[in-house]
Amino acid sequence: MATEFITPIQPLKFGVGGITTSKSSVIEEGTALFKDVFSDAIQNVKDTQKNLEDKQYLLATGQIDDAHTVPIAAAEAQLSVDLLVQLRNKAVEAYNELMRISL
C-alpha cells in the first residue's frame, strides 16, 4: 500500500496534566492527508482529461475501432471534475463554518 486513506490511531502519551497527544504531529498528519486527497483529485482530473483528448484524437484520425470509448472517456472526465468541484465546495464550507465559531 502506497498511502492509506484511513490513518492509524496514534498512541496516547501520559503527561503531567493527564493523557495528552502530540498535537503538532496530529495536525501535520491531518494536513498531509488533506493535501493528498486534493492532489489525488487534481491528478485524476488531469489523467482523465488526457485520456479523453487521446481518444478524441484517435477518433478524429480514424485510428479507433469503437466509437463508444469516446463518450465513456468524456463521462469519466466530467465525473472527475465534478468530484473535484464538490471537494472544493466542502472544503470552503468547512472553512466558513470554522470562521463562524467564536471562542
N, C-alpha and C positions, 0 to 999 in steps of 0.2 A: 504494500500500500504506500503510495507516494504521500498523499496527505489525507487525513481523516477529517470528515466534516464535524463529527462529534468529538469534542476534546475530552480527554480523560479527567477524572476527578482529581483535584490537587490535594495532597496530604495536608492535614492541619498542623499548624505549628503552635506550640504552647508557649505563650509569652507571659509577661508579668501581669497583664490585665485579663488573663484568661486565654481562650482559644482565639488565635489570630491567623490570618493567611497573609501571604506576601502579596500585598495589594498591587505593587508595580508589576509583578510577574503575571498576575491575572489580567491586568489592563493591557500589557504587551501581547499576551496570547489572544485576547479578545480583538485587539486592533489588527493583529496578523490574520486572524480568521475572517474578520470583516473585509479586510483588503483582499484576501484570497477569493472570497465569494464574488466580489465585484470584478477582479481581474479575470477570473474564470468566465464570468458572464460576458465581459468585453471580448475576450479571446474567442468565445463561442460565436459571437456576432461576426467577428472578422472571418472566422473559418467558414461559417455557413454562407456569408456573402461571397467569399472567394469561390466556394463550391458552386454557387448559383451562377456567377459570372463565367466559370469554366463550362458549365452545362449549356448556358446560353450561347457561348462561342461555338461549342461543338454542334449545337442545333443549327446555328446560322451558317456554318460551313458545311453542313451535311454529313458530318462525321459521327453522328449519333443515330443509333438504330431505333430506339424507343423514345418517342417524344414525351411520354408521360413523366420522365425523370425531371424535366424542367419545372413543371408545376409543383412537383414534390419538393424540389430544392428551394423553390420560391416560398413554399409554405414553411419549410424549416427555417429559412432566413427570417421570415416575418415573425415566427414564434420566438426565435431567439431575441429579436429586437423588442418584442412585447414583454418578454421576461425581464430584460434589462431595464426597460422603462418602469415596470412595476417594482423592481428592486429599488430603483432610484426614488420612486414616489414613496415607498415605505420608509426609506432612509430619511427623506425630507420630513415625512410625517412624524417619525420618531424624534428627530432633532427639534421640530417645533414643539412637540409635547414636552421634551426636556426643558426647553426655554420657558415654558409656561409654569414649570414647577417653581414655587417660591420656597426659599429656605428659611 
